[in-house]
Amino acid sequence: MPVLPESDAQDERERAAAPSGGARGGLLLEALDSSGDGGPARLSDAVFERVRDAILDGTLAPGSMIRDGELAKRLEVSRMPVREALQRLARIGVIEVSASRYTRVSRVTPRLARETLEFAGGLATSIVALAMPLLTPGDRRELTRIIRGATKAVISGGPAVVATRPLYREFARLTSNGFMIAMLADIEIAIQRNLAHLAEDDEHRRDVRETLDELRDALERGDAASAVAAVARQHRLHDRLVG
């Protein structure tokens, strides 16, 4: 069953109305052509990134309706890459679809926030445990640099849960586990979106900074057990935010 609500008949009308001979993809295709090796490989990836960013920065708030035809027109692409992108976002839970009725940004309930925290905590400790025995001195220096950045973000009042995510993405990259890295690419989007709204006070931020200091010290010593313990304590602190 198609994920998106608009009919095949409308697809046919849009194809018939489309100008012939034009560049498929319009402005978005031009952006892909000029993005270099680091850019998205397909139109659907580019659409995915546009919608993902709009959800993460709040442009598309929870409950916002998404109409694939309007989005395709705005991005100057056909509806196929839009559908593929929205299907991918639906699989990770940041949008929800009722066939022939609506496609909208999903809402974050207290239960979803709790479940996301449980998952994120278990994932982070597993990643750090896998990575620690593999780290080179250069890896540890880079992780220390990222920890400093996360600490500054927390001090400045940014959400601690979000500020620490780049750290765990880097730990994951350093495991060289291709399966894990591929899965995290989408999972991290849901984690960040589901936890960004949590209300953090000064005490919470101070406690998170302490766990970052503990993790940095463990990295310098090459102490895997202490590193995992610091990450586990950090996520237990986050658990207090959702009761």
Secondary structure, 3 states (H helix, E strand, C coil): CCCCCCCHHHHHHHHHHCCCCCCCCHHHHHHHHCCCCCCCCCHHHHHHHHHHHHHHCCCCCCCCECCHHHHHHHHCCCHHHHHHHHHHHHHCCCEEEECCCEEEECCCCHHHHHHHHHHHHHHHHHHHHHHHHHCCHHHHHHHHHHHHHHHHHHHCCCCHHHHCHHHHHHHHHHHCCHHHHHHHHHHHHHHHHHHCCCCCCHHHHHHHHHHHHHHHHHHHHCCHHHHHHHHHHHHHHHHHHHC
